[in-house]
Amino acid sequence: MAWRWLTRMKTALIILAVLGVQTLLATVVPQEPNVPATVADWRSGVAGPGTAVSQVIDVFGGYDVYGSPLFLALLLLLFTSLTACLVPRIRAFWRSARHGRPPLSRNITRQEHVATFASPLAADEVHARTRTLLARRRHRLRSADADDLGDGQVAAEKGIVSREGGSLLFHLSFYVLLVGIVLGQLTGFLGQVGVVEGSGFTDTSQAYWSTQPGRWWGYDDHTDFQLELDEFRVDWVRDVRFGGTPSLFEADVTVTEADGDVRTDTISPNVPMVVDGQKIHLLDWGYAPRIVVSDGGRVVWDGTTTARVTDDGSFRTAVKAPGADPDVGLAVALYPWAPPGEDGTPQITGAPWADDPLLVVAAYRGDLRLDQVQDVNRLDTTGLDLVDTAFVRLGGEVELADGTTVAFPELSRWAGLQVSRRPTVGLLLAGAALLLAGLVPALYAYRRRVWVRAVDDPAGGSMVTVAGRAFQRPDAFTGEFEDLVPLLRQELDAVPEDGPDDHEDAAPDDRGTDDAAVAVTSPKGGDASAPTTPTSGEEKVTT
Amino acid sequence: MTQPELAELSRFLFEPLALSLLTVSMVAYLYAMSARHVPRPDGTVATSGRRAEQAGFVLAVLGTIALAAHIVVRTLAAERMPLGNMFEFSTIIALTTVVVGLVVVVGRLKRPDLMGFLLLGAVLTMGAALLVYTEPGPLQQVLGTSWRAIHVSAIVFAAGLFTVAFVFGALYLLRDTAERHLRASMPGGSVGAARAVDLADDDLGTVPQRTSPDTVEGDVAELEEQFGKEHRRRMRAAIDPVRLAVGTLLGTSAVSWVFWVEGLRAGQDLFGSGFTRFVTVDIVMVLAALLARWAVPYLPSAATLDAMAYRTIAFAFPIWSFAVITGAIWAEQSWGRYWGWDPKETSAFLTWVAYAGYLHARATRGMKGRNAGWLAILAFGVLMFTYYGVNLVISGLHSYA
């Protein structure tokens, strides 16, 4: 009972619809794996519909739809339903592909398309030549043994393998894709790292800012290459109309592979570097100001931090100097282009090019609690006391209210690189190719049958009836049938040794057919005798 | 010519030139559709419709040329292929709709009576394009790859075809309602009934070619002579205008709310220009639906419209599949992951699922016919959400439109 329900097309469509609705919700509601910051804002009520709605969303796992048990269970159900549909179809397809032969037509003159003409050849010869012609046109044939219907007949069929086969291939490609995706998830690796110009990193788990390793990914799978960022170039269209559109974004890198090979390459959008089967993409960037903090003449911090861009165009970072007493923490905002106005106060433009960089620092004192896990780019100010705020220009130095000095001697940039290993991309590509290869014949190939029956005429020659019927795309078949009949007629007109006729007046005159025209009848709307429903259920799509 | 001059010229070619040419052509075609069915007292069929049809054809060709010229000039102005933002996508969707209409529907299928509504679809797409107008300009570097040309042109072409299919599908539902009503009110009547049943089992159906106006749908033409005005009145009466208007309003609002929200996000007042856009889109769609109701008696049979909608979707679906696949390939090349559940990826996939659902429903007993027809409308709604909603409101990696 449940199995029967599962195999129904309607069930599959309903499951698909539920999955669709879930997916639609996931497009509207931010997803935690994609945009964790937005989700945090929704949860705290800073953005989105408010905390109450947010809690409801959380109850239904709405912030991680694709990882939710309901989604995965439905996906499993869908694949089960698909399998339940496909197994009998494959079996039937296999049978018909191997043994299936078109049935004979009991009432050949009552088929959808019928044409009659006379041939100078004997019936047996007509059947033989028809078989050759139809076989050449790649029809599968069934011969009529005489006692089957009382007279000879050629039955031919075409299109069943490509249509049903295409449909099966299309549906089977989903399994290839599923295997590719799951295997890729398990064995793949994704890691992000920021590298300041002139420095580098080594491919080990500790070096990455963040990683998403697959379950079957181990530490040993790192290939231990070393990467140096030689130069990073970025530029924008500096035009008021299109201000901020990046025009240049690329990084020159030198990679030393584990076996000692050294390669230099340029990474730019769409052009990743491939190292030991891993792709290195350039996805992110920011400014890296060098900041020197002195407390009472003693340098407590001298380092380059990686500042990340925010919505207002500033680049934010933090300095955490536990060497001072008490700890000094700076919340830093870098405005790349903040030229001084007429009265000397900086004019913040929000433009990303560093024509006139300005550092805005807010200095705090207190316990930085560095024993806890923290975001390196953000200063957690809870429990800290604000000392002072100040501007620092590039190359400048400023003394804060408590005597601490902050210097900004250098500005460089960092590039955000992503290292990814996707071992199953080839498999997925193959799955996609199968999908397309199956889809086109599944939609366009059509199954049709042709019958040819010749009856010996006592006066010599024979009377030939050609009939045809399409299961799909009847209009396409109408054209094909109209082409086939003259072709067949020409083939069957071939003059036997003793025949006197030539093509123009081949037909004997007493048969009720015009000698020039072939009588072709096509279905009329509402003709009850023309069967338009396939008689057996096997060719109906069930999945 | 300088860049700004080219930009101005391209804008002129689009609006007012192409937009007005196609609008006038649409009116001519709609008039021709209604006029050709007017029998004269002496029994002949009015020819005024044919003149209007010829005029409509010429205007549509001119409008198409203007639209194509606009794309060429815009290419020169921006110094790149015009496949970079929503305005450009919409332009190409409209161009696809008009070209498919002229070449396939008018040229091959000899169905000029459907051209008016295809032009309506194209004109509305162009109008909506003006809502998201962008000056021609350079692209982000990430878009500078040959995958962009392949992925974007395939997806925009498929979207144009889906627009054509939506026109057919919506007209099918209206016509089907009218035919059912007529059949029910006339026991023993045969309007479209036999044909609808015959075609129901054929996957691709037949699209009967139309040769001359008086051989069209014999039984309908007969009835036309018998009942004339009364017949048209009864067909229209089958569709409740209030229900149609409210349904269209709600259906359109399911997507058009994004214009309002976009306005609010940009800091506009609650009833600012975003709200105006939202209301305008809704009103225009309701008017279009009422226009279609008026045209119901002149439309081809429901079975024909259904078959045409199916064939268009069956043609567009592999192209959309291909486009989604190339999108994944591009994502792998550009971002190092072939699929990231980015809202745009997800909704493009959802559109694929919706149309796949339609194709399956069309092949399933108990689902085909009106149910499948509604699924086609729903699928187009998902497509529109993918296009407008995700681009304008939901931020993701594709939000450069």
Interface residues (C-beta under 8 A of the other chain):
Chain A: M9 K10 A12 L13 L16 A17 L19 G20 T23 L24 A26 T27 V28 Q31 P33 N34 V35 Y66 I181 L190 V237 R241 F242 T245 P246 S247 L248 F249 S268 P269 N270 P272 K279 H281 L283 Q418 S420 R422 V425 L428 L429 A432 L435 L436 L439 V440 L443 Y444 Y446 F471 Q472 R473 P474 D475 A476 G525 G526 T532 T533 P534 K540 V541 T543
Chain B: E135 G137 P138 L139 Q140 Q141 V142 G144 T145 W147 S190 A194 R195 D198 D201 D202 D203 L204 G205 T206 V207 A314 F317 P318 S321 F322 I325 A328 I329 W330 E332 Q333 S334 W335 G336 R337 Y338 W339 G340 W341 D342 P343 T346 S347 F349 L350 V353 A354 A356 G357 L359 H360 A361 A363 T364 R365 G366 M367 V382 F385 G389 V390 I394 S395 G396
